[in-house]
Amino acid sequence: MKFLGKPRSQPAAFLPLCWLFLRILKPGHSHLYNNRYAGDKVIRLIPKTEEETYALKKIHHQFKVDLWQPSSISYVTEGTVTDVHISQNASRALLAFLQEANIQYKILIEDLQKVLEYGNSLPTQRNRRSLSEYNYEVYHSLEEIQSWMHHLNKTHSGLIHMFSIGRSYEGRSLFILKLGRKSQAYKRAVWMDCGIHAREWIGPAFCQWFVREALLTYRSDAAMRKMLKHLYFYIMPVFNVDGYHFSWTHDRFWRKTRSRNSRFHCRGVDANRNWKVKWCDEGASMHPCEDTYCGPFPESEPEVKAVANFLRKHRKHIRAYLSFHAYAQMLLYPYSYKYATIPNFNCVESAAYKAVKALGSVYGVRYRYGPASRTLYVSSGSSMDWAYKNGIPYAFAFELRDTGHFGFLLPEMLIRPTCTETMLAVKNITMHLLKKCP
């Protein structure tokens, strides 16, 4: 079992920010992304009035900011927590504009390049690690994750079966791990995907962590043993393989897929707005250059089509759909596209409540939970709504840590606590599945 890796000592869940930055300081390696984020800032704004909301929307177009939260400028209204990433060149003008307009703001990240360099280990250190000592407490490239999957498929064939459900736009394999005790009996299943949005690296880290925990603890942990005996888990560590690869090589904050558009130079589609459920309605954009672009038609993205086909084919026995995103610290369930209440609300609400309670029991991290439309915002064409509409009764989307201190740049030292608490939530939902719903 050496391959599963040795856990390091446990970092505290919450540390004063200055202390956190000291902990993650390492000798610089400014070649990362060719220093392209040097001096870039992440700024938080919360518009208090209609005028400020209007000013913020104007800023978005004028300064070409990269919106971190919410995912589309159309979501910004009075009181909306809005995090924007702005280049060094534009930041002076933006800050002057905010001061002039008397709009309050807070600088969350002073220099994005520095946080990028110091929050993660050097790629050179990463490559020297042999597969047998795989480290679950660093972020891994797509190649490393796929090698890890191949390795587990060879070394744990009693519990793991790896297969491909198709190819991405750029021709990469879409690999799935099927995890569970092989048995002749009919078994229900849980689907888990991570990394629909490329820049949300904590997602793929959690999918790998889940597999590690399952393999390490199924002999010693009764709940895990029960889960693997009675259920199969279909785990897709990286859904958006092309986008994830691109976020490692070119643009750390890339979100979409990498498909080309014949009429626009902008590439990619939001893989979480491309599903055939109220497609391209509220909360999705028809413009190819927007981060929430819904695509030319539903399931236009080969990645989305492959997963949708797989789920359609297995919908009779897949009972739960779990998708992992970042950041916001939320556990969401349908609907996303409207404010209506789902028919099995009591079952799903009870599972969410217990999961969030379990999650908070380790480090006291608070998660909000509820229907996505009310808890986060209205969005159409999402995978969670599609799964629910296609007969999967438990459909959830996690928004993992944090709430904006690091945003998409959650340091590697926080992978362990984040995965540890999320694991409890997932086990809770799974155990809820195995019981008759109250």
C-alpha positions as CSV (number, residue, x, y, z in Angstrom):
1,M,0.0,0.0,0.0
2,K,3.1,2.3,-0.1
3,F,1.7,3.9,-3.3
4,L,-1.0,5.5,-1.3
5,G,1.5,7.9,0.2
6,K,2.3,8.9,3.7
7,P,0.3,11.7,5.3
8,R,2.3,14.6,6.6
9,S,1.6,16.3,9.9
10,Q,-1.7,18.1,10.1
11,P,-1.8,21.9,9.5
12,A,-4.3,23.9,11.4
13,A,-7.5,24.7,9.6
14,F,-7.4,28.4,10.2
15,L,-4.2,30.4,10.7
16,P,-3.8,34.1,10.8
17,L,-3.3,35.3,7.2
18,C,0.1,36.8,7.7
19,W,1.2,33.5,9.3
20,L,-0.2,31.5,6.4
21,F,1.8,33.6,3.9
22,L,5.0,33.0,6.0
23,R,4.3,29.3,6.1
24,I,4.0,29.1,2.3
25,L,7.0,31.3,1.4
26,K,9.6,29.3,-0.5
27,P,12.5,30.4,-2.7
28,G,11.0,32.1,-5.7
29,H,10.7,30.5,-9.1
30,S,9.5,33.4,-11.3
31,H,9.6,31.3,-14.5
32,L,6.2,30.0,-13.5
33,Y,3.8,31.1,-16.3
34,N,6.7,33.4,-17.4
35,N,6.0,35.8,-14.6
36,R,2.8,36.8,-16.4
37,Y,0.9,37.6,-13.1
38,A,3.5,39.8,-11.5
39,G,1.8,42.7,-9.7
40,D,-1.7,41.4,-10.6
41,K,-4.2,42.0,-7.8
42,V,-7.4,40.3,-6.6
43,I,-9.8,42.9,-5.2
44,R,-13.1,42.3,-3.4
45,L,-16.0,44.8,-3.9
46,I,-19.5,44.6,-2.5
47,P,-21.8,47.2,-4.2
48,K,-24.0,48.9,-1.7
49,T,-26.3,50.8,-4.1
50,E,-27.7,50.5,-7.6
51,E,-25.2,53.2,-8.7
52,E,-22.3,51.2,-7.4
53,T,-23.6,48.1,-9.1
54,Y,-23.8,50.0,-12.4
55,A,-20.2,51.3,-11.8
56,L,-19.0,47.8,-11.2
57,K,-20.5,46.5,-14.5
58,K,-18.9,49.4,-16.2
59,I,-15.5,48.5,-14.7
60,H,-15.9,44.9,-15.9
61,H,-16.1,46.0,-19.5
62,Q,-13.7,49.0,-19.3
63,F,-10.8,47.4,-17.5
64,K,-11.3,43.8,-18.8
65,V,-11.2,42.2,-15.4
66,D,-11.1,38.5,-14.8
67,L,-14.1,37.8,-12.6
68,W,-13.5,35.2,-9.9
69,Q,-16.7,35.5,-8.0
70,P,-19.5,35.4,-9.1
71,S,-18.9,33.7,-12.5
72,S,-20.7,36.2,-14.5
73,I,-21.1,40.0,-14.3
74,S,-24.9,39.5,-14.8
75,Y,-25.1,38.1,-11.2
76,V,-23.8,41.2,-9.6
77,T,-26.5,43.2,-7.7
78,E,-26.5,45.2,-4.5
79,G,-24.8,43.2,-1.8
80,T,-23.1,40.6,-4.1
81,V,-19.6,39.7,-3.0
82,T,-17.5,40.3,-6.1
83,D,-13.9,39.2,-6.4
84,V,-12.0,40.5,-9.5
85,H,-8.5,39.7,-10.7
86,I,-6.9,42.6,-12.5
87,S,-3.6,43.0,-14.2
88,Q,-0.8,45.2,-12.8
89,N,-1.2,47.7,-15.7
90,A,-4.9,48.2,-15.2
91,S,-4.9,48.0,-11.4
92,R,-3.7,51.6,-10.8
93,A,-6.5,53.0,-13.0
94,L,-9.1,50.8,-11.4
95,L,-8.1,51.7,-7.8
96,A,-8.1,55.4,-8.8
97,F,-11.6,54.9,-10.2
98,L,-12.9,53.2,-7.1
99,Q,-11.5,56.0,-4.8
100,E,-12.9,58.7,-7.1
101,A,-16.4,57.0,-7.0
102,N,-16.0,56.4,-3.3
103,I,-16.6,52.6,-3.7
104,Q,-15.2,50.6,-0.8
105,Y,-12.9,47.7,-1.7
106,K,-10.5,45.3,-0.1
107,I,-7.3,43.9,-1.7
108,L,-7.4,40.2,-1.1
109,I,-4.2,39.4,-3.0
110,E,-1.5,42.1,-3.5
111,D,0.7,40.2,-6.0
112,L,-0.8,37.2,-7.6
113,Q,2.5,35.9,-9.0
114,K,4.0,35.7,-5.5
115,V,1.1,33.7,-4.1
116,L,1.3,31.4,-7.2
117,E,5.0,30.8,-6.6
118,Y,4.9,30.4,-2.9
119,G,1.7,28.5,-2.4
120,N,2.8,25.5,-4.4
121,S,5.8,23.2,-4.6
122,L,8.3,23.6,-7.4
123,P,7.5,21.5,-10.5
124,T,11.1,20.2,-10.4
125,Q,10.6,18.7,-6.9
126,R,7.3,17.2,-8.1
127,N,8.8,15.3,-11.1
128,R,11.5,13.6,-8.9
129,R,8.8,11.8,-6.9
130,S,8.4,8.2,-7.9
131,L,4.9,6.9,-8.4
132,S,5.1,4.6,-5.5
133,E,5.5,7.7,-3.2
134,Y,2.7,9.7,-4.7
135,N,2.0,12.8,-2.7
136,Y,-1.6,13.6,-2.2
137,E,-0.8,17.0,-0.6
138,V,0.4,18.7,-3.8
139,Y,-1.4,19.6,-7.0
140,H,-0.7,17.3,-9.9
141,S,-0.6,17.9,-13.6
142,L,-2.9,15.9,-15.9
143,E,-0.1,13.6,-17.0
144,E,0.7,12.8,-13.3
145,I,-3.0,12.2,-12.5
146,Q,-3.4,9.9,-15.5
147,S,-0.2,7.9,-14.7
148,W,-1.6,7.6,-11.1
149,M,-4.8,6.2,-12.5
150,H,-3.0,3.6,-14.7
151,H,-0.8,2.6,-11.7
152,L,-3.8,2.0,-9.4
153,N,-5.6,0.1,-12.1
154,K,-2.6,-2.3,-12.2
155,T,-1.9,-2.5,-8.5
156,H,-5.4,-2.6,-7.1
157,S,-7.3,-4.6,-9.7
158,G,-9.5,-6.2,-6.9
159,L,-11.1,-2.8,-6.2
160,I,-10.4,-0.6,-9.2
161,H,-11.1,-0.8,-12.9
162,M,-10.1,2.1,-15.2
163,F,-11.7,2.8,-18.5
164,S,-12.2,5.6,-21.0
165,I,-15.6,7.1,-22.0
166,G,-14.3,9.0,-25.0
167,R,-12.0,11.8,-26.0
168,S,-11.8,15.5,-25.4
169,Y,-11.8,18.2,-28.1
170,E,-8.0,18.0,-28.3
171,G,-8.0,14.2,-28.4
172,R,-7.2,13.4,-24.7
173,S,-8.7,10.3,-23.1
174,L,-11.6,10.8,-20.7
175,F,-10.7,8.3,-18.0
176,I,-12.9,7.0,-15.2
177,L,-12.1,4.9,-12.2
178,K,-14.7,2.4,-11.1
179,L,-14.2,1.7,-7.5
180,G,-15.9,-1.0,-5.4
181,R,-15.9,-4.7,-4.5
182,K,-16.7,-6.8,-7.5
183,S,-19.8,-8.8,-7.0
184,Q,-22.4,-10.5,-9.2
185,A,-25.3,-8.9,-7.4
186,Y,-26.9,-5.7,-8.8
187,K,-25.2,-2.7,-7.2
188,R,-26.2,0.9,-7.1
189,A,-23.6,3.5,-7.9
190,V,-22.4,7.0,-7.1
191,W,-20.9,9.3,-9.8
192,M,-18.2,11.8,-8.8
193,D,-16.5,14.4,-11.1
194,C,-13.9,17.0,-10.4
195,G,-12.4,19.7,-12.5
196,I,-15.3,20.8,-14.7
197,H,-13.8,24.2,-14.4
198,A,-10.0,24.1,-15.1
199,R,-8.7,26.6,-12.6
200,E,-10.4,24.9,-9.6
201,W,-7.5,22.7,-8.8
202,I,-8.7,21.6,-5.3
203,G,-11.4,19.5,-7.1
204,P,-9.1,17.0,-8.8
205,A,-7.0,16.9,-5.6
206,F,-10.1,15.8,-3.7
207,C,-11.1,13.1,-6.2
208,Q,-7.6,11.6,-5.8
209,W,-7.8,11.9,-2.0
210,F,-11.2,10.1,-2.0
211,V,-9.7,7.1,-3.9
212,R,-6.7,7.0,-1.6
213,E,-8.9,7.0,1.5
214,A,-11.1,4.3,0.1
215,L,-8.1,2.0,-0.6
216,L,-6.4,2.8,2.7
217,T,-9.4,2.4,5.0
218,Y,-11.8,-0.1,3.6
219,R,-10.4,-2.9,5.8
220,S,-10.3,-0.8,9.0
221,D,-13.3,1.4,8.6
222,A,-16.8,-0.2,8.7
223,A,-18.5,2.6,6.9
224,M,-16.0,2.5,4.0
225,R,-16.3,-1.3,3.9
226,K,-20.1,-1.0,3.6
227,M,-19.8,1.7,0.9
228,L,-17.5,-0.4,-1.3
229,K,-19.4,-3.6,-0.7
230,H,-22.9,-2.2,-1.6
231,L,-22.0,0.5,-4.2
232,Y,-19.7,1.3,-7.1
233,F,-18.1,4.7,-7.4
234,Y,-17.5,6.1,-10.8
235,I,-14.8,8.7,-10.3
236,M,-13.7,11.2,-12.9
237,P,-10.7,13.1,-11.4
238,V,-10.4,15.6,-14.3
239,F,-13.6,16.3,-16.3
240,N,-12.2,19.2,-18.4
241,V,-8.9,17.6,-19.4
242,D,-7.9,20.1,-22.0
243,G,-8.7,23.1,-19.9
244,Y,-6.9,21.6,-16.9
245,H,-3.8,21.0,-18.9
246,F,-4.0,24.5,-20.3
247,S,-4.2,25.9,-16.7
248,W,-0.9,24.2,-16.0
249,T,0.9,25.3,-19.1
250,H,-0.5,28.7,-20.1
251,D,-3.1,30.4,-18.0
252,R,-3.6,29.4,-14.4
253,F,-7.0,31.0,-14.3
254,W,-8.5,29.4,-17.4
255,R,-12.1,28.1,-16.7
256,K,-13.6,26.7,-19.9
257,T,-13.0,23.8,-22.3
258,R,-10.6,24.5,-25.3
259,S,-12.9,24.0,-28.3
260,R,-12.5,26.4,-31.2
261,N,-15.2,28.7,-32.5
262,S,-15.5,29.3,-36.2
263,R,-16.7,32.9,-35.9
264,F,-14.7,34.2,-32.8
265,H,-11.1,34.0,-31.8
266,C,-12.2,33.2,-28.2
267,R,-11.9,29.5,-27.3
268,G,-13.8,27.2,-25.0
269,V,-17.3,26.6,-23.5
270,D,-18.3,26.6,-19.9
271,A,-18.8,22.8,-19.4
272,N,-21.2,23.5,-16.6
273,R,-23.6,25.6,-18.8
274,N,-23.5,23.1,-21.7
275,W,-26.1,20.5,-20.5
276,K,-29.5,20.0,-22.0
277,V,-31.6,21.5,-19.1
278,K,-32.9,25.0,-19.7
279,W,-29.9,25.4,-21.9
280,C,-28.5,28.9,-22.4
281,D,-31.2,30.6,-20.3
282,E,-30.6,32.7,-17.2
283,G,-27.0,32.7,-15.9
284,A,-25.4,31.5,-19.1
285,S,-24.0,33.7,-21.9
286,M,-24.4,33.3,-25.6
287,H,-21.1,35.1,-26.3
288,P,-18.1,32.9,-26.9
289,C,-15.7,35.2,-25.2
290,E,-17.6,35.1,-21.8
291,D,-16.6,32.7,-19.1
292,T,-20.2,31.3,-18.8
293,Y,-20.6,30.7,-22.6
294,C,-23.2,28.0,-23.0
295,G,-21.7,26.7,-26.4
296,P,-23.3,26.6,-29.8
297,F,-25.8,23.9,-28.8
298,P,-26.4,21.5,-25.8
299,E,-23.7,18.8,-25.4
300,S,-21.6,20.6,-28.0
301,E,-18.5,19.7,-26.0
302,P,-17.2,16.2,-26.5
303,E,-16.4,16.0,-22.7
304,V,-20.0,16.9,-21.7
305,K,-21.5,14.6,-24.4
306,A,-19.3,11.6,-23.2
307,V,-20.3,12.0,-19.6
308,A,-24.0,12.6,-20.5
309,N,-24.0,9.4,-22.6
310,F,-22.4,7.4,-19.8
311,L,-24.9,8.7,-17.2
312,R,-27.8,8.1,-19.6
313,K,-26.6,4.5,-20.1
314,H,-26.3,3.8,-16.4
315,R,-29.0,6.0,-15.0
316,K,-31.0,3.0,-13.6
317,H,-28.3,2.2,-11.0
318,I,-26.6,5.6,-10.5
319,R,-28.3,7.0,-7.4
320,A,-26.1,10.0,-6.6
321,Y,-24.3,12.6,-8.7
322,L,-21.5,14.6,-6.9
323,S,-19.6,17.4,-8.6
324,F,-16.7,19.2,-7.0
325,H,-16.0,22.9,-7.6
326,A,-14.3,25.9,-5.8
327,Y,-14.6,28.3,-4.2
328,A,-17.3,29.4,-1.8
329,Q,-17.8,26.7,0.9
330,M,-21.2,25.6,-0.1
331,L,-23.1,22.3,-0.6
332,L,-25.7,22.9,-3.3
333,Y,-28.6,20.8,-4.7
334,P,-31.2,21.4,-7.4
335,Y,-32.6,23.4,-8.8
336,S,-30.0,25.8,-10.3
337,Y,-32.2,27.1,-13.1
338,K,-35.3,28.0,-11.2
339,Y,-36.6,28.7,-7.7
340,A,-39.0,25.7,-7.4
341,T,-38.6,23.0,-4.8
342,I,-37.6,19.5,-5.8
343,P,-40.1,16.7,-5.2
344,N,-37.7,14.7,-2.9
345,F,-36.7,17.9,-1.0
346,N,-36.9,16.4,2.5
347,C,-34.6,13.5,1.7
348,V,-32.0,15.7,-0.1
349,E,-32.2,18.6,2.5
350,S,-31.7,16.1,5.3
351,A,-28.6,14.6,3.6
352,A,-27.2,18.0,2.9
353,Y,-27.7,19.2,6.5
354,K,-26.0,16.1,7.9
355,A,-23.2,16.3,5.4
356,V,-22.4,19.9,6.3
357,K,-22.6,19.2,10.0
358,A,-20.1,16.3,9.6
359,L,-17.9,18.5,7.5
360,G,-17.8,21.2,10.1
361,S,-17.0,18.8,12.9
362,V,-13.2,18.6,12.2
363,Y,-12.0,22.2,11.9
364,G,-15.2,24.1,12.4
365,V,-15.4,25.2,8.8
366,R,-18.8,26.5,8.0
367,Y,-20.6,25.6,4.8
368,R,-23.9,27.1,3.6
369,Y,-26.2,24.6,2.0
370,G,-29.5,24.7,0.0
371,P,-30.9,24.8,-3.5
372,A,-28.3,26.3,-5.8
373,S,-30.6,29.0,-7.2
374,R,-31.3,30.5,-3.8
375,T,-27.9,29.7,-2.1
376,L,-25.6,30.8,-4.9
377,Y,-27.4,32.1,-8.0
378,V,-29.6,31.0,-10.9
379,S,-27.7,29.2,-13.6
380,S,-29.0,27.2,-16.5
381,G,-27.5,24.2,-18.3
382,S,-25.7,22.8,-15.2
383,S,-24.6,19.2,-14.8
384,M,-26.3,18.8,-11.4
385,D,-29.7,19.9,-12.7
386,W,-29.3,17.6,-15.7
387,A,-28.4,14.6,-13.5
388,Y,-31.4,15.2,-11.3
389,K,-33.7,15.7,-14.3
390,N,-32.4,12.4,-15.7
391,G,-33.5,10.4,-12.8
392,I,-30.6,10.6,-10.3
393,P,-32.3,11.4,-7.0
394,Y,-29.3,12.7,-5.1
395,A,-27.5,15.4,-7.1
396,F,-25.1,17.7,-5.3
397,A,-22.4,20.3,-6.2
398,F,-19.8,21.1,-3.7
399,E,-18.0,24.5,-3.7
400,L,-14.9,23.7,-1.7
401,R,-12.6,26.1,0.3
402,D,-12.1,28.9,0.7
403,T,-14.3,32.0,0.7
404,G,-11.8,34.3,-1.0
405,H,-8.5,34.7,0.9
406,F,-6.8,32.6,-1.7
407,G,-9.7,31.9,-4.1
408,F,-8.5,29.6,-6.8
409,L,-5.0,29.6,-5.4
410,L,-5.7,27.5,-2.3
411,P,-2.2,26.6,-1.0
412,E,-1.1,23.1,-1.0
413,M,-0.8,23.1,2.8
414,L,-4.6,23.4,2.9
415,I,-5.2,20.4,0.6
416,R,-5.2,17.9,3.5
417,P,-7.6,19.7,5.8
418,T,-9.9,20.5,2.9
419,C,-10.0,16.9,1.7
420,T,-10.3,15.5,5.2
421,E,-13.5,17.5,6.0
422,T,-15.0,17.0,2.5
423,M,-14.4,13.2,2.9
424,L,-16.7,13.2,5.9
425,A,-19.4,15.0,4.0
426,V,-19.2,12.6,1.1
427,K,-19.3,9.5,3.3
428,N,-22.3,11.0,5.1
429,I,-24.2,11.5,1.8
430,T,-23.3,8.0,0.7
431,M,-24.4,6.4,4.0
432,H,-27.7,8.4,3.7
433,L,-28.1,6.8,0.3
434,L,-27.8,3.3,1.7
435,K,-30.5,3.9,4.3
436,K,-34.1,4.3,3.4
437,C,-34.7,8.0,3.3
438,P,-36.6,9.2,6.4
